């Protein structure tokens, strides 16, 4: 049963990054503009997209799971600080906490690995 729970957990953690990366592709110019408006160079967007989509797919199939989880956890914390640290805005506070919660789940995954239903286990 644990291997199925871990698989579902990986998928649930990964889906937000996968969808976010895909959305950034379809709204590339807007995302790049938003990044630049908060002082993040827009030229980093391809790396962000690669990390979100590639990291999500790695989590889903359980390949290099610990590395992908660490990278996405670090990304989540950095994104929280840069994009969601306006605590006067309740929505930004919620998004900040959401990012920290995702980082927490990813760190647990990094510590315990992908589980039995993964490429890492093969």
N, C-alpha and C positions, 0 to 999 in steps of 0.2 A: 504494500500500500504506500509506503514512503516514497518509492520511486515515482509513482503517479502524482503524488502531492508535490514533489519537487519539480516534476515536469510542468504541471499546471502553474506552479509558482513562477517558474522561469518564463513561461508564456505570458503570464499576467504582468510581470515586471517588464518584459520586453515590448509588449504591444504599444505602450505609450511612446517609446523611442522610435519604433518602426513607423507609426503613423505620423509622428512629429517630423521625422526625416523626409517622408514622402510629401508632406504638406509644404515643407521648406522648398522642395524642388518645384512644386507647382506655383508657389508664391515667392519665387526666388528674389525678385527685385524688391518686393515689400519687406521680406525678411532681412535682406542685406541693408536696406535703408534703416530699418529698426535697429539693427546691430550698430550701425554707424551713429545713430542718434544717441546712443548711450556710451559711445567711445570705443566700441569694439570694431576693429578693422573688418570691413565687409569681405575682404579677400580670404578670411578664415571660414566663410560659409561652406565651401566645399568640404573642408575637414570636419566641420560640425555634422554635415549631412552624412559623410562617410562613417563617422563615429556612431551616430544615432542608428543608421540603417545596418551597418556592419556589426555593431555591438549587439543590436537587437537580434539579428539573425544568428549570431554566435551563441547568444543565450538560448534561443529557441531550440537549436539543434544540439546544444551542449558541447560546443567546441571552443577550447581555450576559455572556458567559462570563468575561471577565476580572474584572468587578465581582463576580459571584457567587463566583468562586474566591477572590478576596481576602476577601470577607465570611465565607465558610465556613472559610478558613484562620485568620482572626482568631478566629472562634468556637471552632475546635478548640483553639487555644492557650489561650484563656481558660478553656474547659471543662476542659482538662487541669490547669491550675493550681488551679482551684476544686474540682473533683470527684475528681481522681486524683493528688494530691500527697502521699499517705501512702506514702512510699517504704519504710516498714517492712513494708507489705503487698505481697507480690510481685505479686499480681493488679493492684493499683492502679499499681504501677510499669510493668507491661506495658501497661495502658490509657493511662497517661501517654505512653509511647513511641509507642503506636499513634496517639494524637492528634497527636503531633509529626510522625510519618511522613505522616499524611494532610495535615497543613498543608504539608509539604514538597512533596508531589505537587500540591496545589492551587496553590502558588506557582509551580511549573513551568508549570502550565496557564495561570495568570495572565500569566506572562511570554511564553509562546509562542502563546497564543490557542487557539481552539476547533478549528482545522483546517478542512479542505475540506468535510466533511459537517456543516455547521452553519448555523443561521440567521444567525449573524454574518457568514458568508462570502457570503451572498446579497446 
